């Protein structure tokens, strides 16, 4: 009887030992195969993702205080949108592309981009007085003969400046503009010519702008601009719109004098369409124009 008890006890011990051995083996195999701690790692990854998302949320826009940078961004914005950069008192001006409001916002094609750049280069002194060798060029000699000013710039310089302005290579070299404001291009000598404008002024039908914020977001610079437009109803009465859409009237049947004096400022800018000009920074610290977005009204 005692012997059977001992045998049962020994068997129980053996079974317990075997259970421990099997459990240890299973634990070792699970660890070796990466089964154990998998859930823990998944939780860790989830926490890391959550932390990264929270960090991104914390990367908010910060105000740009560098006055030189702000002036550079203002200058580029005005050349992108403005018909005559030198007539921008009170941020009131004729839109660059006449009555086709919205071209720059919806169809900023290669020709428009090149025309913007050439205007910018000409009015910031990058064009040079025409050389004696080029004064007889058939493209511009009629201007010269009529005593009009002509300036020139090499295609290589335009290509370099295009990269700085848009952050990309120039897609093509071509004459751009119309009879009023035209840049001729001579492919044989790889030179652009500016010719003196030959048209008169334009009628009242203005664009009003107000820059309400300059900010950095990561490596980008954002400039928030509010726009309004005015259009004649008849010869003496006008409507002022909240942006570039005739469906959003701000004020109707106002006088020409009122239209001329109207402006967007800190007191009313939130009533008008807001656009975000996005500039990206290249490896040399230069900010180039990337795109334009309309913010939700």
PyMOL commands that set and color helices and strands:
alter all, ss='L'
color gray80, all
select helices_A, chain A and resi 2-32+38-58+67-81+89-91+103-106+110-123+132-134+141-145+155-166+256-261+269-271
alter helices_A, ss='H'
color red, helices_A
select strands_A, chain A and resi 62-63+92-93+128-129+150-154+176-177+182-186+191-195+207-217+220-232+237-241+249-255+273-281+287-294
alter strands_A, ss='S'
color yellow, strands_A
deselect
rebuild
show_as cartoon
